[in-house]
Amino acid sequence: MPKYEIILYWSSEDKVVVAEVPELPGCMAHGKTEELALKNVKEAIHLWIDTAKEFGDPIPQPKGRRLMYA
């Protein structure tokens, strides 16, 4: 899997961990735990890339960072 930067943070409003992928606009997921949020965002990354390929949209190259916690 490409190594896109993933930012994890706690949403007090929703009471879940949110995982965002800044390099892929709109690509995010959530889960009740960090592990579940990461699992879900990895699936979201694959879906984002598959959709971009289907529509011929550009796919950003990963910057090489893996995880960042905020």
Secondary structure, DSSP 8 states (H G I E B T S, - for coil): -----EEEEEETTTTEEEEE-TTSTT-EEEESSHHHHHHHHHHHHHHHHHHHHHHT-------S--EEE-
